[in-house]
Amino acid sequence: MKCGETDGFMKALVDAKTERMLDASIYGIEGDEAIHTFVDIMNADASYKTLQRAMHIHRPSAN
């Protein structure tokens, strides 16, 4: 989300047995860009812990 933005919502549905992400939703400014991180994890059939341990790097937006 954008720096200083306070409105928004994120959720992820995870299977407790397999630790796989089943669904994710992001509502907020630039959520359309952030959701791809969740999509990548789901397409890779990776554990949510992969996302939890990842370092997320992105360029700051120009204001």
Kinemage of the C-alpha trace (Angstrom):
@kinemage 1
@onewidth
@group {chain A} dominant
@subgroup {mainchain}
@vectorlist {calphas} color= white
{ca met a 1} P 0.000 0.000 0.000
{ca lys a 2} L 1.056 3.574 -0.448
{ca cys a 3} L 3.057 5.172 2.331
{ca gly a 4} L 0.775 6.997 4.725
{ca glu a 5} L -2.369 5.339 3.380
{ca thr a 6} L -4.621 4.080 6.159
{ca asp a 7} L -7.567 2.679 4.190
{ca gly a 8} L -7.339 -0.847 2.896
{ca phe a 9} L -7.816 -4.521 3.611
{ca met a 10} L -5.748 -7.671 3.047
{ca lys a 11} L -6.664 -11.292 3.725
{ca ala a 12} L -5.333 -14.710 2.841
{ca leu a 13} L -6.991 -18.103 3.185
{ca val a 14} L -4.508 -20.866 4.069
{ca asp a 15} L -5.055 -24.624 4.354
{ca ala a 16} L -3.930 -25.539 7.890
{ca lys a 17} L -2.743 -29.031 6.896
{ca thr a 18} L -0.805 -28.250 3.723
{ca glu a 19} L 0.103 -24.626 4.568
{ca arg a 20} L -0.860 -23.713 0.984
{ca met a 21} L -2.544 -20.421 0.174
{ca leu a 22} L -5.990 -21.016 -1.301
{ca asp a 23} L -7.148 -17.436 -1.800
{ca ala a 24} L -6.070 -13.848 -1.222
{ca ser a 25} L -7.748 -10.461 -1.449
{ca ile a 26} L -6.373 -6.946 -1.316
{ca tyr a 27} L -8.493 -3.832 -1.301
{ca gly a 28} L -6.664 -0.535 -1.344
{ca ile a 29} L -4.481 1.800 -3.342
{ca glu a 30} L -2.033 -0.170 -5.515
{ca gly a 31} L -3.580 -3.460 -4.374
{ca asp a 32} L -3.621 -4.508 -8.025
{ca glu a 33} L 0.190 -4.549 -7.942
{ca ala a 34} L 0.583 -6.174 -4.520
{ca ile a 35} L -1.763 -9.082 -5.297
{ca his a 36} L 0.754 -10.559 -7.737
{ca thr a 37} L 2.941 -11.616 -4.809
{ca phe a 38} L 0.100 -13.823 -3.565
{ca val a 39} L -0.648 -15.113 -7.073
{ca asp a 40} L 2.991 -16.178 -7.512
{ca ile a 41} L 2.964 -18.142 -4.247
{ca met a 42} L -0.322 -19.846 -5.146
{ca asn a 43} L 0.847 -20.723 -8.688
{ca ala a 44} L 4.084 -22.162 -7.296
{ca asp a 45} L 2.043 -24.297 -4.883
{ca ala a 46} L 4.368 -23.029 -2.144
{ca ser a 47} L 3.751 -22.758 1.570
{ca tyr a 48} L 2.571 -19.431 2.984
{ca lys a 49} L 5.833 -19.478 4.935
{ca thr a 50} L 7.655 -18.754 1.685
{ca leu a 51} L 5.849 -15.432 1.527
{ca gln a 52} L 6.291 -14.868 5.250
{ca arg a 53} L 10.093 -15.206 4.988
{ca ala a 54} L 10.493 -13.298 1.718
{ca met a 55} L 12.109 -9.893 1.417
{ca his a 56} L 9.859 -7.633 -0.647
{ca ile a 57} L 11.685 -4.978 -2.618
{ca his a 58} L 10.030 -2.376 -4.786
{ca arg a 59} L 10.865 1.049 -6.047
{ca pro a 60} L 9.222 3.946 -4.238
{ca ser a 61} L 6.506 5.672 -6.213
{ca ala a 62} L 7.173 9.185 -7.451
{ca asn a 63} L 4.977 11.790 -5.817
